[in-house]
Amino acid sequence: MSLEILKAGVLDTVQDAGRPGYRKWGIGPGGAMDPYASRVANALVGNDAHAALLEMHFPASHILFHRDALVSLTGAEMLPTLQGYEVPQWKPLIVKAGNVLTFRRRNKGARCYLAIRGGVAVAPWLGSRSTNLKINAGGFHGRALRKGDVIPVHDDTFPKAIPGAFKALLWSVNHTAAYSPADEIFFTPGHEGNWLSETSWRDVLTQSFMIESSSDRMAYHVSHSALTFWKKQELLSSAVCAGTIQALPGGKLLILMADHQTTGGYPKIGHVATAHLPRLAQLNAGDMFRLKKIPVEESEKMLLSLGRDLRDIQAACRKKLEDYEAIH
């Protein structure tokens, strides 16, 4: 089983849940920018939560299916079509061989995920198939997908006999709660948060922030009024993670994302709640958002709740697929 890239997208890569455990060597975990959408995409086709899939940005690749496949599309609304017919997202689809997946336009969100039953079968690097663009490792030759690439996919035995070009199976995942409201991002205070002046803390909690065009998978640069500090001190570099909010010289904020470096020496004023990283990952350049401060305990409860929801989704989809296989 394989997929062929007929036309390259702006930045489409192979990703998975990332490669934890290598920070001491300067290699961050990476992985899908939106871990919720990627896990749901895999759940919908019966894959393991860590299976490799495609992360796509608009304009996205045109993808030819060489064999019949069970697939799903989650994340950003990019109006996917097969042979010109619009297909739904957040539900499993059986696609016939010879069909071409394209995307008409982006309505909402920044990143769309394509999962294929069996998972993308590129060779793992340090235990993960995710693409590390900074050092050209992992994924498909360590780079974004190009025209002519043939992406291997593990074979599977799911029944795919359908009369037309594609068939949408009957069940879907309601993802609304994970992304609403889209412009409200929760965070917990960081170690140097109390270095901010009282006026700047008020600004952080009341003003709107805009994603700048220089943002990428490594970090989001955000526009806002310059912040001031009552305390200024040189810091030793220390560990950082996805969601760390750093204050740069001059009072600008930077929010680290999936491909972040492993250490940083700028003041850390806060950390985006892990449960809200999917929400943040679906913001585009020019989108506005506001920050809301919460205690660490609330952030932990949110993450535990999200984890339970994802496990329930995984179990429900697996049962639905087993029932479908039993009668086809």
Secondary structure, 3 states (H helix, E strand, C coil): CEEEEEECCCCCEEECCCCCCCHHHCCCCCCCCCHHHHHHHHHHCCCCCCCCEEEECCCCCEEEECCCEEEEEEEEECCEEECCEECCCCCEEEECCCCEEEECCCCEEEEEEEEECCCECCCCECCECCCECCCCECCCCCCCCCCCCEEEECCCCCCCCCCCCEEECCCCCCCHHHHCCCCEEEEEECCCHHHECHHHHHHHHHCCEEECCCCCCCEEEEECCCCCECCCCCCCCEECCCCEEEECCCCCEEEECCCCCCEECCCEEEEECHHHHHHHHCCCCCCEEEEEECCHHHHHHHHHHHHHHHHHHHHHHHHHHHHHHHHC
